[in-house]
Amino acid sequence: MAYHLLSPDVAGELGDGTVLDTSTHPPVVHQLEYVISAWFGSDLLESFPCFVVSAELGKALQESGFGSFELADMQLTVTPEAEELRQGMDVRELPEFVWLKIFGQAGVDDIGVDRRASLVVSDRALELLRRFDLDGCDIEDYQGT
């Protein structure tokens, strides 16, 4: 089975409400606040070392049976500039987002992360993801690390 390295859109950053342990690399995040500063419609977002998905994509992932992840609550903050930019570009309404906590191993599980906390998915998982908006997400073949 082939695997793919995904570099999702970075639509913002970790907010002050994020609680993380920086004594390890990558850091372990215990609580997430994602602050959106520029969003162009993608259902899959990133801010190292976290991934965020629209609730609709999260539901599809849960129903897929892929495993190796869980969806968790998070705090979402949208800056006024992001909302103005979204409206100015006529981008759809901001959906509900959930935290995609990944436990899978890159190149083994359908959804995994490598030692740098990069997202790696199987062909099957990529096929599901492509049914959603992946604007700004770079996809390349995963060569392993």
Rosetta constraint file for C-alpha pairs under 8 A:
AtomPair CA 1 CA 122 HARMONIC 6.96 0.50
AtomPair CA 1 CA 123 HARMONIC 6.97 0.50
AtomPair CA 2 CA 122 HARMONIC 6.01 0.50
AtomPair CA 2 CA 123 HARMONIC 5.87 0.50
AtomPair CA 2 CA 141 HARMONIC 7.74 0.50
AtomPair CA 2 CA 142 HARMONIC 7.74 0.50
AtomPair CA 3 CA 107 HARMONIC 6.00 0.50
AtomPair CA 3 CA 120 HARMONIC 6.54 0.50
AtomPair CA 3 CA 121 HARMONIC 5.48 0.50
AtomPair CA 3 CA 122 HARMONIC 4.37 0.50
AtomPair CA 3 CA 123 HARMONIC 5.98 0.50
AtomPair CA 3 CA 141 HARMONIC 6.29 0.50
AtomPair CA 3 CA 142 HARMONIC 5.33 0.50
AtomPair CA 4 CA 120 HARMONIC 5.42 0.50
AtomPair CA 4 CA 121 HARMONIC 5.32 0.50
AtomPair CA 4 CA 122 HARMONIC 6.25 0.50
AtomPair CA 4 CA 123 HARMONIC 7.27 0.50
AtomPair CA 4 CA 126 HARMONIC 7.67 0.50
AtomPair CA 4 CA 139 HARMONIC 6.49 0.50
AtomPair CA 4 CA 140 HARMONIC 5.57 0.50
AtomPair CA 4 CA 141 HARMONIC 4.54 0.50
AtomPair CA 4 CA 142 HARMONIC 4.57 0.50
AtomPair CA 5 CA 118 HARMONIC 7.21 0.50
AtomPair CA 5 CA 119 HARMONIC 5.94 0.50
AtomPair CA 5 CA 120 HARMONIC 4.57 0.50
AtomPair CA 5 CA 121 HARMONIC 6.70 0.50
AtomPair CA 5 CA 139 HARMONIC 5.78 0.50
AtomPair CA 5 CA 140 HARMONIC 5.33 0.50
AtomPair CA 5 CA 141 HARMONIC 5.96 0.50
AtomPair CA 5 CA 142 HARMONIC 5.00 0.50
AtomPair CA 6 CA 118 HARMONIC 7.27 0.50
AtomPair CA 6 CA 119 HARMONIC 5.42 0.50
AtomPair CA 6 CA 120 HARMONIC 6.03 0.50
AtomPair CA 6 CA 121 HARMONIC 7.52 0.50
AtomPair CA 6 CA 137 HARMONIC 6.55 0.50
AtomPair CA 6 CA 138 HARMONIC 5.72 0.50
AtomPair CA 6 CA 139 HARMONIC 4.74 0.50
AtomPair CA 6 CA 140 HARMONIC 6.72 0.50
AtomPair CA 7 CA 46 HARMONIC 7.83 0.50
AtomPair CA 7 CA 118 HARMONIC 7.33 0.50
AtomPair CA 7 CA 119 HARMONIC 6.97 0.50
AtomPair CA 7 CA 137 HARMONIC 5.33 0.50
AtomPair CA 7 CA 138 HARMONIC 4.97 0.50
AtomPair CA 7 CA 139 HARMONIC 6.52 0.50
AtomPair CA 8 CA 44 HARMONIC 6.11 0.50
AtomPair CA 8 CA 45 HARMONIC 5.29 0.50
AtomPair CA 8 CA 46 HARMONIC 5.62 0.50
AtomPair CA 8 CA 134 HARMONIC 7.42 0.50
AtomPair CA 8 CA 136 HARMONIC 6.32 0.50
AtomPair CA 8 CA 137 HARMONIC 4.04 0.50
AtomPair CA 8 CA 138 HARMONIC 6.38 0.50
AtomPair CA 9 CA 42 HARMONIC 7.16 0.50
AtomPair CA 9 CA 44 HARMONIC 6.96 0.50
AtomPair CA 9 CA 45 HARMONIC 5.07 0.50
AtomPair CA 9 CA 46 HARMONIC 6.07 0.50
AtomPair CA 9 CA 134 HARMONIC 7.87 0.50
AtomPair CA 9 CA 135 HARMONIC 7.02 0.50
AtomPair CA 9 CA 136 HARMONIC 4.70 0.50
AtomPair CA 9 CA 137 HARMONIC 5.18 0.50
AtomPair CA 10 CA 45 HARMONIC 5.72 0.50
AtomPair CA 10 CA 46 HARMONIC 5.02 0.50
AtomPair CA 10 CA 47 HARMONIC 5.84 0.50
AtomPair CA 11 CA 36 HARMONIC 5.47 0.50
AtomPair CA 11 CA 37 HARMONIC 6.04 0.50
AtomPair CA 11 CA 38 HARMONIC 5.06 0.50
AtomPair CA 11 CA 39 HARMONIC 5.16 0.50
AtomPair CA 11 CA 40 HARMONIC 7.92 0.50
AtomPair CA 11 CA 45 HARMONIC 6.48 0.50
AtomPair CA 11 CA 46 HARMONIC 7.24 0.50
AtomPair CA 11 CA 47 HARMONIC 7.85 0.50
AtomPair CA 12 CA 34 HARMONIC 6.81 0.50
AtomPair CA 12 CA 35 HARMONIC 5.27 0.50
AtomPair CA 12 CA 36 HARMONIC 4.25 0.50
AtomPair CA 12 CA 37 HARMONIC 4.95 0.50
AtomPair CA 12 CA 38 HARMONIC 6.47 0.50
AtomPair CA 12 CA 39 HARMONIC 7.92 0.50
AtomPair CA 12 CA 46 HARMONIC 7.98 0.50
AtomPair CA 12 CA 47 HARMONIC 6.79 0.50
AtomPair CA 13 CA 34 HARMONIC 5.83 0.50
AtomPair CA 13 CA 35 HARMONIC 5.32 0.50
AtomPair CA 13 CA 36 HARMONIC 6.77 0.50
AtomPair CA 13 CA 37 HARMONIC 7.85 0.50
AtomPair CA 13 CA 47 HARMONIC 5.47 0.50
AtomPair CA 14 CA 18 HARMONIC 6.26 0.50
AtomPair CA 14 CA 32 HARMONIC 7.11 0.50
AtomPair CA 14 CA 33 HARMONIC 5.75 0.50
AtomPair CA 14 CA 34 HARMONIC 4.90 0.50
AtomPair CA 14 CA 35 HARMONIC 6.04 0.50
AtomPair CA 14 CA 47 HARMONIC 6.50 0.50
AtomPair CA 15 CA 32 HARMONIC 7.58 0.50
AtomPair CA 15 CA 33 HARMONIC 4.93 0.50
AtomPair CA 15 CA 34 HARMONIC 5.58 0.50
AtomPair CA 15 CA 35 HARMONIC 5.54 0.50
AtomPair CA 16 CA 33 HARMONIC 6.97 0.50
AtomPair CA 17 CA 31 HARMONIC 7.30 0.50
AtomPair CA 17 CA 32 HARMONIC 6.54 0.50
AtomPair CA 17 CA 33 HARMONIC 5.13 0.50
AtomPair CA 17 CA 75 HARMONIC 7.65 0.50
AtomPair CA 18 CA 29 HARMONIC 7.30 0.50
AtomPair CA 18 CA 30 HARMONIC 7.51 0.50
AtomPair CA 18 CA 31 HARMONIC 5.16 0.50
AtomPair CA 18 CA 32 HARMONIC 4.40 0.50
AtomPair CA 18 CA 33 HARMONIC 4.95 0.50
AtomPair CA 18 CA 34 HARMONIC 7.87 0.50
AtomPair CA 19 CA 29 HARMONIC 5.96 0.50
AtomPair CA 19 CA 30 HARMONIC 5.39 0.50
AtomPair CA 19 CA 31 HARMONIC 4.86 0.50
AtomPair CA 19 CA 32 HARMONIC 6.58 0.50
AtomPair CA 20 CA 27 HARMONIC 6.43 0.50
AtomPair CA 20 CA 28 HARMONIC 5.49 0.50
AtomPair CA 20 CA 29 HARMONIC 4.20 0.50
AtomPair CA 20 CA 30 HARMONIC 5.58 0.50
AtomPair CA 20 CA 31 HARMONIC 7.02 0.50
AtomPair CA 21 CA 27 HARMONIC 5.49 0.50
AtomPair CA 21 CA 28 HARMONIC 5.10 0.50
AtomPair CA 21 CA 29 HARMONIC 6.38 0.50
AtomPair CA 21 CA 30 HARMONIC 7.73 0.50
AtomPair CA 22 CA 26 HARMONIC 7.57 0.50
AtomPair CA 22 CA 27 HARMONIC 4.66 0.50
AtomPair CA 22 CA 28 HARMONIC 6.78 0.50
AtomPair CA 23 CA 27 HARMONIC 6.82 0.50
AtomPair CA 24 CA 28 HARMONIC 7.05 0.50
AtomPair CA 25 CA 116 HARMONIC 7.93 0.50
AtomPair CA 26 CA 49 HARMONIC 6.62 0.50
AtomPair CA 26 CA 115 HARMONIC 7.72 0.50
AtomPair CA 26 CA 116 HARMONIC 6.58 0.50
AtomPair CA 26 CA 117 HARMONIC 6.45 0.50
AtomPair CA 27 CA 49 HARMONIC 6.95 0.50
AtomPair CA 29 CA 49 HARMONIC 7.87 0.50
AtomPair CA 29 CA 50 HARMONIC 7.83 0.50
AtomPair CA 31 CA 74 HARMONIC 6.98 0.50
AtomPair CA 32 CA 74 HARMONIC 5.21 0.50
AtomPair CA 32 CA 75 HARMONIC 6.25 0.50
AtomPair CA 32 CA 99 HARMONIC 7.66 0.50
AtomPair CA 33 CA 74 HARMONIC 5.88 0.50
AtomPair CA 33 CA 75 HARMONIC 4.48 0.50
AtomPair CA 33 CA 76 HARMONIC 5.73 0.50
AtomPair CA 33 CA 77 HARMONIC 7.20 0.50
AtomPair CA 34 CA 47 HARMONIC 7.88 0.50
AtomPair CA 34 CA 74 HARMONIC 7.52 0.50
AtomPair CA 34 CA 75 HARMONIC 6.34 0.50
AtomPair CA 34 CA 76 HARMONIC 5.11 0.50
AtomPair CA 34 CA 77 HARMONIC 6.22 0.50
AtomPair CA 35 CA 76 HARMONIC 6.04 0.50
AtomPair CA 35 CA 77 HARMONIC 4.63 0.50
AtomPair CA 35 CA 78 HARMONIC 5.74 0.50
AtomPair CA 35 CA 79 HARMONIC 7.10 0.50
AtomPair CA 36 CA 76 HARMONIC 7.50 0.50
AtomPair CA 36 CA 77 HARMONIC 6.13 0.50
AtomPair CA 36 CA 78 HARMONIC 4.79 0.50
AtomPair CA 36 CA 79 HARMONIC 6.21 0.50
AtomPair CA 36 CA 82 HARMONIC 6.56 0.50
AtomPair CA 37 CA 78 HARMONIC 6.42 0.50
AtomPair CA 37 CA 79 HARMONIC 5.48 0.50
AtomPair CA 37 CA 81 HARMONIC 6.52 0.50
AtomPair CA 37 CA 82 HARMONIC 4.66 0.50
AtomPair CA 38 CA 81 HARMONIC 7.51 0.50
AtomPair CA 38 CA 82 HARMONIC 4.69 0.50
AtomPair CA 38 CA 83 HARMONIC 7.97 0.50
AtomPair CA 38 CA 85 HARMONIC 6.95 0.50
AtomPair CA 38 CA 86 HARMONIC 7.54 0.50
AtomPair CA 39 CA 82 HARMONIC 6.47 0.50
AtomPair CA 39 CA 85 HARMONIC 7.94 0.50
AtomPair CA 39 CA 86 HARMONIC 6.58 0.50
AtomPair CA 40 CA 86 HARMONIC 6.63 0.50
AtomPair CA 40 CA 91 HARMONIC 6.20 0.50
AtomPair CA 40 CA 135 HARMONIC 7.16 0.50
AtomPair CA 41 CA 91 HARMONIC 6.10 0.50
AtomPair CA 41 CA 92 HARMONIC 6.48 0.50
AtomPair CA 41 CA 94 HARMONIC 7.55 0.50
AtomPair CA 41 CA 133 HARMONIC 6.72 0.50
AtomPair CA 41 CA 135 HARMONIC 6.73 0.50
AtomPair CA 42 CA 132 HARMONIC 7.88 0.50
AtomPair CA 42 CA 133 HARMONIC 4.88 0.50
AtomPair CA 42 CA 134 HARMONIC 5.03 0.50
AtomPair CA 42 CA 135 HARMONIC 5.02 0.50
AtomPair CA 42 CA 136 HARMONIC 7.18 0.50
AtomPair CA 43 CA 53 HARMONIC 5.37 0.50
AtomPair CA 43 CA 54 HARMONIC 4.96 0.50
AtomPair CA 43 CA 57 HARMONIC 6.70 0.50
AtomPair CA 43 CA 132 HARMONIC 6.37 0.50
AtomPair CA 43 CA 133 HARMONIC 5.35 0.50
AtomPair CA 43 CA 134 HARMONIC 6.15 0.50
AtomPair CA 44 CA 51 HARMONIC 7.22 0.50
AtomPair CA 44 CA 52 HARMONIC 5.89 0.50
AtomPair CA 44 CA 53 HARMONIC 4.61 0.50
AtomPair CA 44 CA 54 HARMONIC 6.76 0.50
AtomPair CA 44 CA 133 HARMONIC 7.59 0.50
AtomPair CA 44 CA 134 HARMONIC 6.23 0.50
AtomPair CA 44 CA 137 HARMONIC 7.85 0.50
AtomPair CA 45 CA 51 HARMONIC 5.74 0.50
AtomPair CA 45 CA 52 HARMONIC 5.02 0.50
AtomPair CA 45 CA 53 HARMONIC 6.23 0.50
AtomPair CA 46 CA 50 HARMONIC 5.75 0.50
AtomPair CA 46 CA 51 HARMONIC 4.51 0.50
AtomPair CA 46 CA 52 HARMONIC 6.05 0.50
AtomPair CA 47 CA 51 HARMONIC 6.55 0.50
AtomPair CA 48 CA 117 HARMONIC 7.60 0.50
AtomPair CA 49 CA 117 HARMONIC 5.98 0.50
AtomPair CA 49 CA 118 HARMONIC 8.00 0.50
AtomPair CA 50 CA 99 HARMONIC 7.55 0.50
AtomPair CA 50 CA 100 HARMONIC 7.46 0.50
AtomPair CA 50 CA 101 HARMONIC 7.37 0.50
AtomPair CA 51 CA 99 HARMONIC 6.23 0.50
AtomPair CA 51 CA 100 HARMONIC 5.38 0.50
AtomPair CA 51 CA 101 HARMONIC 7.07 0.50
AtomPair CA 52 CA 97 HARMONIC 6.45 0.50
AtomPair CA 52 CA 98 HARMONIC 5.69 0.50
AtomPair CA 52 CA 99 HARMONIC 4.62 0.50
AtomPair CA 52 CA 100 HARMONIC 5.35 0.50
AtomPair CA 53 CA 57 HARMONIC 6.12 0.50
AtomPair CA 53 CA 58 HARMONIC 6.02 0.50
AtomPair CA 53 CA 97 HARMONIC 5.47 0.50
AtomPair CA 53 CA 98 HARMONIC 5.55 0.50
AtomPair CA 53 CA 99 HARMONIC 6.46 0.50
AtomPair CA 53 CA 100 HARMONIC 6.38 0.50
AtomPair CA 54 CA 58 HARMONIC 6.13 0.50
AtomPair CA 54 CA 95 HARMONIC 6.14 0.50
AtomPair CA 54 CA 96 HARMONIC 5.75 0.50
AtomPair CA 54 CA 97 HARMONIC 4.27 0.50
AtomPair CA 54 CA 98 HARMONIC 6.16 0.50
AtomPair CA 55 CA 59 HARMONIC 6.10 0.50
AtomPair CA 55 CA 95 HARMONIC 7.29 0.50
AtomPair CA 55 CA 96 HARMONIC 5.54 0.50
AtomPair CA 55 CA 97 HARMONIC 5.18 0.50
AtomPair CA 55 CA 98 HARMONIC 5.80 0.50
AtomPair CA 56 CA 60 HARMONIC 6.43 0.50
AtomPair CA 57 CA 61 HARMONIC 6.17 0.50
AtomPair CA 57 CA 129 HARMONIC 7.61 0.50
AtomPair CA 57 CA 132 HARMONIC 7.01 0.50
AtomPair CA 58 CA 62 HARMONIC 6.22 0.50
AtomPair CA 58 CA 71 HARMONIC 6.92 0.50
AtomPair CA 58 CA 98 HARMONIC 7.15 0.50
AtomPair CA 58 CA 100 HARMONIC 7.55 0.50
AtomPair CA 59 CA 63 HARMONIC 6.19 0.50
AtomPair CA 60 CA 64 HARMONIC 6.12 0.50
AtomPair CA 60 CA 128 HARMONIC 7.86 0.50
AtomPair CA 61 CA 65 HARMONIC 7.18 0.50
AtomPair CA 61 CA 66 HARMONIC 7.04 0.50
AtomPair CA 61 CA 128 HARMONIC 7.80 0.50
AtomPair CA 62 CA 66 HARMONIC 7.32 0.50
AtomPair CA 62 CA 67 HARMONIC 7.47 0.50
AtomPair CA 66 CA 109 HARMONIC 7.96 0.50
AtomPair CA 66 CA 110 HARMONIC 5.99 0.50
AtomPair CA 66 CA 111 HARMONIC 7.14 0.50
AtomPair CA 66 CA 125 HARMONIC 7.66 0.50
AtomPair CA 67 CA 104 HARMONIC 7.91 0.50
AtomPair CA 67 CA 110 HARMONIC 7.75 0.50
AtomPair CA 67 CA 111 HARMONIC 7.63 0.50
AtomPair CA 68 CA 102 HARMONIC 6.08 0.50
AtomPair CA 68 CA 103 HARMONIC 4.98 0.50
AtomPair CA 68 CA 104 HARMONIC 4.46 0.50
AtomPair CA 68 CA 109 HARMONIC 6.96 0.50
AtomPair CA 68 CA 110 HARMONIC 7.73 0.50
AtomPair CA 68 CA 111 HARMONIC 6.42 0.50
AtomPair CA 68 CA 112 HARMONIC 7.05 0.50
AtomPair CA 69 CA 100 HARMONIC 6.74 0.50
AtomPair CA 69 CA 101 HARMONIC 5.40 0.50
AtomPair CA 69 CA 102 HARMONIC 4.21 0.50
AtomPair CA 69 CA 103 HARMONIC 5.30 0.50
AtomPair CA 69 CA 104 HARMONIC 6.68 0.50
AtomPair CA 69 CA 111 HARMONIC 7.39 0.50
AtomPair CA 70 CA 100 HARMONIC 6.08 0.50
AtomPair CA 70 CA 101 HARMONIC 5.26 0.50
AtomPair CA 70 CA 102 HARMONIC 6.60 0.50
AtomPair CA 71 CA 98 HARMONIC 6.27 0.50
AtomPair CA 71 CA 99 HARMONIC 5.54 0.50
AtomPair CA 71 CA 100 HARMONIC 4.96 0.50
AtomPair CA 71 CA 101 HARMONIC 6.09 0.50
AtomPair CA 72 CA 98 HARMONIC 6.01 0.50
AtomPair CA 72 CA 99 HARMONIC 5.01 0.50
AtomPair CA 72 CA 100 HARMONIC 6.64 0.50
AtomPair CA 72 CA 101 HARMONIC 7.02 0.50
AtomPair CA 73 CA 98 HARMONIC 5.72 0.50
AtomPair CA 73 CA 99 HARMONIC 6.11 0.50
AtomPair CA 74 CA 97 HARMONIC 7.99 0.50
AtomPair CA 74 CA 98 HARMONIC 6.19 0.50
AtomPair CA 74 CA 99 HARMONIC 6.01 0.50
AtomPair CA 76 CA 97 HARMONIC 7.46 0.50
AtomPair CA 78 CA 82 HARMONIC 6.35 0.50
AtomPair CA 78 CA 83 HARMONIC 6.90 0.50
AtomPair CA 79 CA 83 HARMONIC 6.59 0.50
AtomPair CA 80 CA 84 HARMONIC 6.19 0.50
AtomPair CA 81 CA 85 HARMONIC 6.03 0.50
AtomPair CA 82 CA 86 HARMONIC 6.05 0.50
AtomPair CA 83 CA 87 HARMONIC 6.19 0.50
AtomPair CA 84 CA 88 HARMONIC 6.01 0.50
AtomPair CA 85 CA 89 HARMONIC 6.12 0.50
AtomPair CA 86 CA 90 HARMONIC 6.06 0.50
AtomPair CA 86 CA 91 HARMONIC 5.16 0.50
AtomPair CA 86 CA 92 HARMONIC 7.59 0.50
AtomPair CA 87 CA 91 HARMONIC 6.19 0.50
AtomPair CA 102 CA 111 HARMONIC 7.14 0.50
AtomPair CA 102 CA 112 HARMONIC 6.14 0.50
AtomPair CA 102 CA 113 HARMONIC 6.93 0.50
AtomPair CA 103 CA 112 HARMONIC 6.37 0.50
AtomPair CA 103 CA 113 HARMONIC 7.37 0.50
AtomPair CA 104 CA 108 HARMONIC 7.56 0.50
AtomPair CA 104 CA 109 HARMONIC 5.44 0.50
AtomPair CA 104 CA 110 HARMONIC 7.53 0.50
AtomPair CA 104 CA 111 HARMONIC 5.73 0.50
AtomPair CA 104 CA 112 HARMONIC 3.92 0.50
AtomPair CA 104 CA 113 HARMONIC 6.31 0.50
AtomPair CA 105 CA 109 HARMONIC 5.58 0.50
AtomPair CA 105 CA 111 HARMONIC 7.37 0.50
AtomPair CA 105 CA 112 HARMONIC 4.43 0.50
AtomPair CA 105 CA 113 HARMONIC 5.55 0.50
AtomPair CA 105 CA 114 HARMONIC 6.49 0.50
AtomPair CA 106 CA 111 HARMONIC 7.10 0.50
AtomPair CA 106 CA 112 HARMONIC 4.39 0.50
AtomPair CA 106 CA 113 HARMONIC 4.82 0.50
AtomPair CA 106 CA 114 HARMONIC 4.99 0.50
AtomPair CA 106 CA 119 HARMONIC 7.47 0.50
AtomPair CA 106 CA 120 HARMONIC 5.31 0.50
AtomPair CA 106 CA 121 HARMONIC 7.24 0.50
AtomPair CA 106 CA 144 HARMONIC 7.65 0.50
AtomPair CA 107 CA 112 HARMONIC 7.25 0.50
AtomPair CA 107 CA 120 HARMONIC 6.85 0.50
AtomPair CA 107 CA 121 HARMONIC 7.44 0.50
AtomPair CA 107 CA 122 HARMONIC 7.43 0.50
AtomPair CA 107 CA 142 HARMONIC 7.68 0.50
AtomPair CA 107 CA 144 HARMONIC 6.78 0.50
AtomPair CA 108 CA 112 HARMONIC 7.52 0.50
AtomPair CA 109 CA 121 HARMONIC 7.54 0.50
AtomPair CA 109 CA 122 HARMONIC 7.35 0.50
AtomPair CA 110 CA 120 HARMONIC 7.95 0.50
AtomPair CA 110 CA 121 HARMONIC 5.27 0.50
AtomPair CA 110 CA 122 HARMONIC 4.74 0.50
AtomPair CA 110 CA 123 HARMONIC 7.93 0.50
AtomPair CA 110 CA 124 HARMONIC 7.15 0.50
AtomPair CA 110 CA 125 HARMONIC 5.93 0.50
AtomPair CA 111 CA 119 HARMONIC 7.44 0.50
AtomPair CA 111 CA 120 HARMONIC 6.09 0.50
AtomPair CA 111 CA 121 HARMONIC 4.64 0.50
AtomPair CA 111 CA 122 HARMONIC 6.71 0.50
AtomPair CA 111 CA 125 HARMONIC 6.88 0.50
AtomPair CA 112 CA 119 HARMONIC 6.03 0.50
AtomPair CA 112 CA 120 HARMONIC 5.25 0.50
AtomPair CA 112 CA 121 HARMONIC 6.27 0.50
AtomPair CA 113 CA 117 HARMONIC 5.12 0.50
AtomPair CA 113 CA 118 HARMONIC 5.18 0.50
AtomPair CA 113 CA 119 HARMONIC 4.74 0.50
AtomPair CA 113 CA 120 HARMONIC 5.60 0.50
AtomPair CA 114 CA 118 HARMONIC 5.46 0.50
AtomPair CA 114 CA 119 HARMONIC 6.93 0.50
AtomPair CA 114 CA 120 HARMONIC 7.13 0.50
AtomPair CA 114 CA 145 HARMONIC 7.42 0.50
AtomPair CA 115 CA 145 HARMONIC 7.98 0.50
AtomPair CA 120 CA 142 HARMONIC 7.13 0.50
AtomPair CA 121 CA 125 HARMONIC 5.74 0.50
AtomPair CA 121 CA 126 HARMONIC 6.17 0.50
AtomPair CA 122 CA 126 HARMONIC 6.12 0.50
AtomPair CA 123 CA 127 HARMONIC 6.14 0.50
AtomPair CA 124 CA 128 HARMONIC 6.63 0.50
AtomPair CA 125 CA 129 HARMONIC 6.23 0.50
AtomPair CA 126 CA 130 HARMONIC 6.05 0.50
AtomPair CA 127 CA 131 HARMONIC 7.03 0.50
AtomPair CA 128 CA 132 HARMONIC 7.71 0.50
AtomPair CA 129 CA 134 HARMONIC 7.56 0.50
AtomPair CA 130 CA 134 HARMONIC 6.83 0.50
